[in-house]
Amino acid sequence: MRVVIQRVSEASVTIEGIVTGNIGHGFMILVGIETEDTNEDADWLCGKITQLRVFADDAGMMNLDIMAANGDILVVSQFTLHAQYKKGNRPSFIRAARPEQAIPIYEYFLKALSTKLGKLVATGKFGADMKVGLVNDGPVTVIMDTKNKE
């Protein structure tokens, strides 16, 4: 699994003109699921995401995690995070998991992340044409990949 985590002051996702998820300050997370990914990968990411210390403490230092900062999370599925681009100019998405494999892992990830966070996470809709709006805070952007755990 690969995620792009952006610290935001606000973020939203709109599908067919309807806002399906929005948050104030917190994380906007794009998540891509690969063919070899499992629920264990989702668990690992949930632990890393909720303990990621990128929010400012009283001294202005990035020492607080999302829970200490009382932040929210918006998660958007994005298979294009697994684009292969070495040959030619049209990316290949062959490594991205098909919906029948990816959706259960995506839903597990959402539930596990909500449990760790102690509140629901906002979401888009898997496979939908989504319009994502966000205001980066910092900007602070972190990329995590479960293939690089060590």
C-alpha positions in Angstrom: 0.0 0.0 0.0 1.2 3.5 -0.7 -0.2 6.7 0.8 0.4 10.3 0.3 -0.3 12.2 3.5 -0.8 16.0 3.3 -1.2 18.1 6.4 -4.1 20.4 5.6 -6.0 23.3 7.2 -9.1 22.0 5.3 -10.0 19.4 2.7 -13.1 18.1 0.9 -14.1 15.6 -1.7 -17.1 16.1 -4.0 -18.8 13.5 -6.2 -21.3 14.5 -8.8 -21.7 17.9 -7.2 -22.3 16.6 -3.7 -19.7 16.9 -0.9 -19.2 13.4 0.5 -16.5 14.2 3.0 -14.9 17.3 4.4 -12.5 18.1 7.3 -10.9 21.0 9.0 -7.3 20.7 10.0 -5.7 17.3 9.8 -4.6 14.9 7.1 -5.8 14.4 3.6 -4.6 10.9 2.6 -4.5 9.5 -0.9 -4.3 5.7 -0.7 -3.3 3.2 -3.4 -3.6 -0.5 -3.0 -1.3 -2.9 -4.9 -1.9 -6.6 -5.8 0.2 -8.0 -3.0 -1.2 -5.8 -0.2 -3.0 -7.2 2.8 -4.9 -6.1 5.9 -1.5 -6.3 7.7 -0.2 -3.6 5.5 -3.3 -1.5 6.4 -2.6 -2.1 10.1 1.0 -1.0 9.7 0.0 2.2 7.9 -2.7 3.0 10.5 -0.1 2.8 13.3 2.4 5.0 11.4 -0.2 7.6 10.3 -1.7 8.1 13.7 1.7 8.4 15.4 3.2 10.7 12.7 4.4 13.8 14.6 4.0 16.7 12.2 1.7 19.1 14.1 3.1 22.0 16.0 3.4 22.0 19.7 3.2 25.2 21.9 6.8 25.9 20.9 6.1 25.7 17.2 8.0 22.4 16.8 6.5 19.4 14.9 6.1 17.2 18.0 2.4 16.4 18.0 0.6 13.5 16.3 -2.9 13.9 14.8 -4.7 12.7 18.0 -2.8 15.2 20.2 -3.6 17.9 17.7 -7.3 16.9 17.6 -7.1 16.6 13.8 -9.4 14.9 11.4 -8.6 12.6 8.4 -10.0 12.5 4.9 -9.1 9.4 2.9 -9.4 9.2 -0.9 -8.6 6.0 -2.9 -6.2 6.6 -5.8 -5.0 3.6 -7.8 -2.8 6.0 -9.9 -0.3 6.0 -7.0 1.0 2.7 -8.4 1.6 4.1 -11.9 4.6 2.6 -13.8 6.2 5.1 -16.1 9.6 3.8 -17.2 8.5 2.7 -20.7 6.8 5.3 -22.9 4.7 8.2 -21.9 1.4 6.5 -21.0 1.5 5.1 -17.4 0.7 1.5 -16.7 -1.4 0.7 -13.7 -0.9 -3.1 -13.8 0.4 -3.3 -10.2 -2.7 -1.6 -8.8 -5.1 -4.1 -7.3 -8.4 -4.7 -9.1 -11.5 -3.4 -7.3 -12.6 -6.9 -6.1 -9.3 -7.2 -4.2 -8.8 -3.5 -3.3 -12.2 -2.6 -1.9 -12.1 -5.0 1.0 -8.6 -3.8 2.0 -9.7 -0.1 1.5 -12.7 -0.6 3.7 -10.6 -2.5 6.3 -8.1 0.4 6.3 -10.9 3.0 6.8 -12.3 1.0 9.8 -8.9 0.4 11.3 -7.9 4.0 10.9 -11.1 5.2 12.5 -10.6 2.9 15.4 -7.0 4.1 16.0 -8.1 7.7 15.6 -11.1 7.3 17.9 -13.5 8.9 15.5 -14.8 8.4 11.9 -12.6 9.4 9.0 -14.2 11.2 6.1 -14.0 9.5 2.7 -14.6 9.7 -0.9 -16.0 6.7 -2.8 -13.8 4.0 -4.2 -13.6 4.2 -7.9 -15.7 7.3 -8.3 -14.7 10.4 -10.3 -13.9 12.7 -7.4 -13.0 16.4 -7.1 -10.7 16.9 -4.2 -10.1 20.3 -2.7 -7.5 21.1 0.0 -5.5 23.8 1.5 -2.0 22.5 2.3 -0.7 23.5 5.8 3.0 24.1 5.7 3.1 22.4 3.2 3.9 19.1 4.9 3.6 16.0 2.7 4.8 12.5 3.6 4.8 9.5 1.4 4.7 6.0 3.0 4.9 2.6 1.2 4.4 -0.7 3.0 7.1 -2.1 0.7 9.6 0.1 2.6 8.8 -0.9 6.2 12.4 -1.6 7.2 
